[in-house]
């Protein structure tokens, strides 16, 4: 039985990587499953003695690489409907005005979905969609990796530098979501329990400073080329972070912290890499594996599956059900202009015989099992960089530069160019374009509503549709009760 299972895994992976890489990948995942399950309570409990901090892990390239490889596998394989980082496309979409939760379903965990949808979260009802407990174990691994890599003299120098860059990039990526979803959060940079156990919440400004510092460090040491699983060879697979991923996320961090000049400069660095990244004219190819628009993707690792988005969002012909409980909101559908090709190519529809159809995200096309792997989970892509630069330019008073960037996105979508001359109008156009370009992608809409201070007006209007009551404090998620009870100096967000 076990031998048969291994054969299944090997057959699936053969679609993706070389035989040599397959062998290494299986070894890494076996090792990594120990790494990540052992450190589930980073801030609150004693950090365990695991392979991530053992003396031998950083004495060879393959074992050191395994630490980071397993993090990407963890993000990919985590349950989309019950938490994990990949569900950032789902639950913040429910919290915002992107998704509608179908009524009357009997699925396990339905009340958890409803709590997100009606903005009625408590410290007890987040269920598996607890990004706090999803991020901190990964941060622990990154901290251990940084410590181990810095003290190792045995690794190939380029491998060591790449892994240091990846660890700092992933740590920054996790803190980006923690600070946006929870506000002040413990800034954990150590694996020493005597230090981490008593940490309180660090001010957001300090967390942002660390995010930016990590990304600036990462971009200096990460490879400019996409590399394979050995980190020694150039690869066509866009699944390991490069310096361009660090620069792209850095541009976003600068945008969120209102450092307009730095946001524009970093976005420009990515945009100018025309030999690596291009806006694709074929909208149906944007989310394909290794698409030229992709800056960073996560490779599927579950047998017979492409992306969790395709599995969960694409509705069957019978409409919403316990396995597919959400669909696009009327508000989002109405935000598309009539000739927008994104509505045609990135939105699907089913009609079950009633008056209305159900519309669903269709950026990822493959929903079934046991199909060739042709789609990867896209986390960073080029169109966002144009939108970052457009917004940064507008904030600096460069209206025509902002219009030029925005029109590139609009023209790709089949829309006519806009001509505006005022800062307020172009910013509103950019916010609208972000909504229809980045919908159901990694929580963009929820975070945009927060950072642009439009969340109260939008969500108060949505409350009647959701049968909910909106209050400003709900823009931050609660920390689960278990985390509060275990954290000596950990305080709950106001209102919960």
C-alpha positions in Angstrom: 0.0 0.0 0.0 2.7 2.4 1.0 4.8 1.5 -2.1 1.7 2.1 -4.3 1.2 5.6 -2.7 4.8 6.5 -3.4 4.4 5.5 -7.0 1.3 7.8 -7.3 3.3 10.7 -5.9 6.1 10.1 -8.3 3.8 9.9 -11.2 2.2 13.2 -10.3 5.4 15.0 -9.8 6.8 13.8 -13.1 4.5 16.3 -14.8 6.3 19.1 -13.0 10.0 18.6 -12.4 12.9 16.4 -13.5 13.5 13.0 -11.9 16.4 14.3 -9.9 14.3 17.1 -8.6 11.5 14.6 -7.7 13.8 12.6 -5.5 15.0 15.7 -3.7 11.5 17.1 -3.4 10.2 13.9 -1.8 13.1 13.8 0.7 12.5 17.5 1.5 8.8 17.1 2.2 9.4 14.1 4.4 11.9 16.1 6.4 9.8 19.2 6.3 6.7 17.7 7.6 8.6 17.2 10.9 9.9 20.8 10.8 6.5 22.5 10.5 4.3 20.4 12.7 6.7 20.7 15.6 6.6 24.5 16.0 2.9 25.4 15.9 3.0 27.7 18.8 5.9 30.0 18.3 5.0 32.9 20.4 3.3 31.1 23.3 5.2 27.8 23.9 8.7 26.7 24.2 10.3 26.3 20.8 11.0 22.6 20.2 14.3 21.0 19.4 13.7 20.2 15.7 15.7 19.6 12.5 15.4 23.3 11.5 17.8 24.3 14.3 19.8 21.1 14.5 23.6 21.2 13.9 23.5 19.2 10.7 20.8 20.9 8.7 23.0 23.6 7.3 26.0 21.4 6.6 24.8 20.4 3.1 23.0 22.1 0.3 20.0 19.6 0.0 19.1 19.6 3.7 19.4 23.4 3.9 17.2 23.8 0.8 14.7 21.5 2.3 13.8 24.0 5.0 12.5 26.6 2.5 11.1 24.1 0.0 8.8 22.7 2.6 7.4 26.2 3.4 6.2 26.6 -0.2 4.8 23.1 -0.1 2.9 24.0 3.1 1.4 27.1 1.6 0.3 25.1 -1.5 -1.1 22.1 0.3 -2.9 23.9 3.1 -6.7 23.6 3.0 -8.2 26.5 1.0 -11.6 26.2 2.7 -10.3 25.8 6.2 -7.5 28.2 6.5 -3.8 28.4 5.5 -2.3 31.2 3.6 -3.8 30.3 0.3 -7.2 31.0 1.7 -6.4 34.7 1.8 -8.2 34.8 -1.6 -11.3 33.5 0.1 -11.9 34.7 3.6 -10.9 38.4 3.2 -13.1 38.3 0.1 -16.0 37.2 2.2 -15.2 39.9 4.7 -15.3 42.6 2.0 -17.7 43.2 -0.9 -16.3 40.6 -3.3 -18.0 37.4 -2.4 -21.5 36.2 -1.4 -22.1 33.3 0.9 -24.9 31.0 -0.3 -27.7 30.6 2.2 -29.0 27.5 3.8 -26.0 25.2 3.3 -25.3 22.3 5.8 -21.5 22.1 5.3 -19.3 21.6 8.3 -17.8 25.0 9.3 -20.6 27.0 7.6 -20.9 29.2 10.7 -17.2 30.1 10.4 -17.8 31.2 6.8 -20.9 33.2 7.9 -18.8 34.9 10.7 -16.4 36.2 8.1 -19.2 37.1 5.6 -21.3 39.1 8.2 -18.2 40.6 9.8 -19.2 38.9 13.1 -15.9 37.3 14.0 -15.0 36.6 17.6 -12.0 35.1 19.3 -13.9 31.8 19.2 -15.3 31.4 15.7 -12.5 31.9 13.3 -11.9 28.1 13.0 -9.1 27.1 10.8 -8.9 30.5 9.1 -6.6 31.9 11.7 -3.8 33.6 9.9 -2.0 34.2 13.1 -1.4 30.5 13.7 -0.7 30.1 9.9 2.0 32.7 9.8 4.0 32.3 13.0 5.1 28.7 12.5 6.5 29.8 9.1 8.2 32.8 10.7 9.8 30.4 13.3 11.2 28.3 10.4 12.5 31.5 8.7 14.2 32.7 11.9 15.8 29.3 12.5 17.0 29.3 8.9 18.5 32.7 9.1 20.4 31.8 12.2 21.6 28.5 10.8 22.6 29.9 7.4 24.5 32.8 9.0 26.6 30.4 11.0 27.2 27.8 8.3 30.5 27.7 6.5 29.7 24.4 4.6 27.2 25.5 2.0 27.8 26.5 -1.6 28.0 30.4 -1.3 25.3 31.1 -4.0 23.0 28.5 -2.3 23.5 30.1 1.1 22.8 33.6 -0.3 19.7 32.5 -2.1 18.3 30.7 1.0 19.0 33.8 3.2 17.1 35.9 0.7 14.2 33.4 0.6 14.0 33.3 4.4 13.9 37.0 4.7 11.4 37.4 1.8 9.0 34.8 3.3 9.3 36.3 6.7 8.4 39.7 5.3 5.5 38.2 3.3 4.0 36.7 6.5 4.4 39.9 8.5 2.8 41.8 5.6 -0.4 39.9 6.2 -0.2 39.8 9.9 0.2 43.6 10.3 -2.6 44.2 7.8 -5.1 41.7 9.3 -4.3 42.2 13.0 -2.6 45.6 13.4 0.1 45.6 16.1 1.6 42.1 16.3 4.5 40.5 18.1 7.7 41.0 16.1 9.5 37.7 16.5 13.0 37.6 15.2 14.4 34.9 17.5 13.8 31.2 18.2 14.7 31.7 21.8 11.7 30.9 24.0 13.0 33.0 26.8 12.6 36.0 24.5 9.5 35.1 22.5 7.3 33.8 25.3 6.8 37.2 26.9 6.5 39.3 23.7 3.6 41.8 23.5 2.4 43.5 20.4 4.9 45.6 18.5 3.6 48.9 17.0 2.8 48.6 13.3 5.4 51.2 12.4 8.1 48.9 13.7 6.7 45.9 12.0 6.6 47.7 8.7 10.2 48.8 9.2 11.2 45.2 9.6 9.3 44.1 6.5 11.0 46.8 4.5 14.4 45.9 5.9 14.0 42.2 5.2 12.9 42.9 1.6 15.8 45.3 1.0 18.2 42.6 2.4 16.5 39.9 0.3 16.7 41.8 -3.0 20.5 42.1 -2.6 21.1 38.3 -2.4 18.3 36.6 -4.3 19.0 35.4 -7.8 17.8 37.6 -10.6 17.0 34.4 -12.5 14.5 31.8 -11.6 16.4 28.8 -10.2 15.7 25.1 -9.9 15.4 23.0 -6.8 19.2 22.8 -6.4 19.4 26.6 -6.6 22.3 26.3 -8.9 20.7 26.2 -12.3 18.4 28.6 -14.2 14.8 27.2 -14.4 11.7 28.0 -16.3 9.6 27.4 -13.2 8.7 30.6 -11.5 8.2 29.1 -8.1 11.1 30.2 -6.0 11.4 33.9 -5.1 13.8 36.0 -7.1 15.1 39.5 -6.4 12.2 40.7 -8.6 9.7 39.2 -6.2 11.4 41.0 -3.3 11.4 44.2 -5.2 7.8 43.8 -6.2 6.7 43.1 -2.6 8.9 46.0 -1.5 7.1 48.3 -3.9 3.8 47.2 -2.3 5.1 47.8 1.2 6.3 51.3 0.3 2.8 52.0 -1.2 1.1 50.8 2.0 3.4 53.0 4.1 2.9 56.0 1.8 6.5 56.2 0.7 5.4 57.2 -2.8 8.8 57.8 -4.4 10.2 54.5 -3.2 7.1 52.6 -4.3 7.4 54.1 -7.8 11.1 53.4 -8.1 10.8 49.7 -7.0 7.8 49.1 -9.2 9.7 50.6 -12.1 12.6 48.2 -11.5 10.3 45.3 -12.0 8.4 46.8 -15.0 11.7 47.6 -16.8 12.6 43.8 -16.7 10.8 43.4 -20.0 12.9 40.3 -20.9 11.4 38.5 -17.9 7.9 40.0 -17.4 5.2 41.1 -19.8 1.5 41.9 -19.6 -0.2 39.1 -21.5 -2.7 40.0 -24.2 -4.5 36.7 -23.7 -6.3 37.0 -20.4 -6.9 33.3 -20.2 -3.2 32.7 -20.0 -2.3 35.1 -17.2 -2.7 32.5 -14.4 -1.1 29.6 -16.3 2.0 27.9 -14.8 5.1 30.0 -15.5 3.1 32.8 -17.3 5.3 35.7 -18.4 3.2 38.0 -16.3 4.1 36.0 -13.1 6.6 37.3 -10.6 6.1 34.6 -8.1 3.9 31.5 -8.1 3.3 28.5 -5.8 3.4 25.1 -7.4 0.6 22.6 -6.6 1.7 19.6 -4.5 -1.6 17.8 -3.8 -2.1 14.7 -6.0 -4.3 15.3 -9.0 -5.0 19.0 -8.3 -4.1 22.3 -9.9 -4.9 25.3 -7.8 -7.2 25.6 -4.7 -8.9 28.6 -6.4 -10.0 26.4 -9.3 -11.2 23.6 -7.0 -13.2 25.9 -4.7 -14.4 28.9 -6.8 -15.5 27.2 -10.0 -19.1 26.3 -9.6 -20.6 23.1 -10.8 -23.5 23.2 -13.3 -25.9 22.7 -10.3 -24.7 25.9 -8.7 -23.4 26.6 -5.2 -23.3 23.6 -2.8 -21.4 22.5 0.3 -18.2 22.2 -1.6 -18.6 25.5 -3.4 -20.5 27.8 -1.0 -19.5 31.2 -2.4 -19.9 33.2 -5.6 -19.2 36.8 -6.7 -21.2 39.6 -5.2 -23.6 41.7 -7.2 -21.6 44.8 -6.2 -18.4 43.4 -7.8 -20.2 42.4 -11.0 -21.7 45.8 -11.4 -18.3 47.5 -11.1 -17.2 46.2 -14.5 -17.6 48.4 -17.5 -19.6 46.8 -20.3 -16.8 46.0 -22.7 -14.3 44.8 -20.0 -12.7 41.6 -21.3 -11.9 40.6 -17.7 -15.6 40.1 -17.0 -15.8 37.8 -20.0 -12.6 35.9 -19.4 -12.2 35.9 -15.6 -15.8 35.4 -14.5 -17.8 32.3 -15.2 -21.6 31.7 -14.8 -24.1 28.9 -14.1 -27.8 29.1 -14.3 -29.7 26.5 -12.4 -33.1 27.3 -13.9 -34.0 30.3 -11.9 -34.2 34.0 -12.9 -30.6 34.8 -11.9 -27.3 33.2 -12.7 -24.5 32.6 -10.2 -21.2 34.2 -11.2 -17.9 32.9 -9.9 -14.2 33.7 -10.2 -12.8 32.0 -13.3 -9.2 33.2 -13.3 -8.2 29.6 -12.7 -10.0 27.3 -15.1 -9.2 23.8 -13.9 -11.5 22.6 -11.1 -11.5 18.8 -11.5 -9.1 16.2 -10.1 -6.6 14.0 -12.0 -5.9 16.6 -14.7 -2.5 17.7 -16.0 -1.0 20.5 -13.9 -1.1 23.6 -16.0 -2.0 26.3 -13.5 0.0 27.5 -10.5 -1.2 29.7 -7.6 -0.1 33.3 -8.6 0.9 35.5 -5.7 2.8 38.4 -7.4 2.2 39.5 -11.0 3.2 42.4 -13.2 -0.2 44.2 -13.5 -0.1 45.0 -9.8 3.3 46.7 -10.3 1.7 49.0 -12.9 -1.1 49.8 -10.5 1.3 50.5 -7.7 3.3 52.9 -9.8 0.2 54.6 -11.1 -1.0 55.3 -7.6 2.4 56.4 -6.4 2.8 58.7 -9.4 -0.7 60.2 -8.7 0.2 60.8 -5.1 3.3 62.7 -6.2 1.3 64.8 -8.6 2.5 63.0 -11.8 -1.0 62.7 -13.2 0.0 61.9 -16.8 2.4 59.3 -15.7 -0.3 57.7 -13.6 -2.8 57.9 -16.5 -0.3 56.2 -18.8 0.2 53.3 -16.4 -3.5 52.9 -15.8 -4.3 52.9 -19.5 -1.9 50.0 -20.2 -4.1 47.9 -17.8 -7.3 49.2 -19.4 -6.2 48.6 -22.9 -5.2 45.1 -22.1 -8.8 44.6 -20.8 -10.3 46.0 -24.0 -11.3 49.4 -22.5 -10.8 52.8 -24.0 -8.1 55.0 -22.5 -9.0 57.6 -19.9 -8.1 61.2 -19.9 -8.1 62.9 -16.5 -6.2 65.9 -15.1 -6.9 65.9 -11.3 -5.4 63.8 -8.5 -8.7 62.9 -6.9 -10.2 61.6 -10.1 -7.2 59.5 -11.1 -6.8 58.0 -7.7 -10.5 56.9 -7.7 -9.9 55.4 -11.2 -6.9 53.5 -9.9 -8.8 52.2 -6.9 -11.6 51.0 -9.2 -9.1 49.4 -11.5 -7.5 47.5 -8.7 -10.9 46.2 -7.7 -11.6 44.7 -11.2 -8.1 43.6 -11.9 -7.1 42.0 -8.6 -10.4 40.6 -7.4 -10.2 37.4 -5.3 -6.4 37.5 -5.3 -4.8 37.3 -1.9 -7.0 39.7 0.0 -6.2 42.8 -2.1 -9.7 44.3 -2.0 -10.1 44.0 1.8 -6.6 45.5 2.4 -7.3 48.3 -0.2 -10.5 49.3 1.6 -8.6 49.6 4.8 -5.6 51.5 3.6 -7.6 54.0 1.5 -10.0 54.7 4.4 -13.0 53.8 2.4 -13.9 50.7 4.4 -16.5 52.3 6.6 -18.5 53.7 3.8 -18.3 50.6 1.6 -19.0 48.1 4.4 -21.9 50.1 5.9 -23.5 49.9 2.5 -22.8 46.2 2.2 -24.2 45.4 5.7 -27.8 45.3 4.6 -27.0 42.9 1.8 -25.1 40.6 4.2 -27.7 41.0 7.0 -24.9 42.3 9.1 -23.9 45.3 11.3 -20.7 47.1 10.5 -18.4 48.8 13.0 -15.0 50.3 12.3 -13.2 48.0 14.7 -14.1 45.0 12.5 -11.5 46.0 9.9 -9.0 44.1 12.1 -9.5 40.4 12.8 -9.6 39.1 16.4 -6.8 37.1 17.8 -8.1 33.6 18.8 -8.8 33.0 22.4 -6.2 30.3 22.7 -3.4 32.7 21.6 -4.6 35.3 24.1 -4.6 32.8 26.9 -1.2 31.5 26.1 0.4 34.9 25.5 1.6 36.4 28.7 1.6 40.0 27.4 -0.8 39.5 24.4 -3.8 41.8 24.3 -6.9 41.4 22.2 -7.9 43.9 19.5 -10.3 46.5 20.6 -14.0 45.6 20.2 -13.6 41.9 20.6 
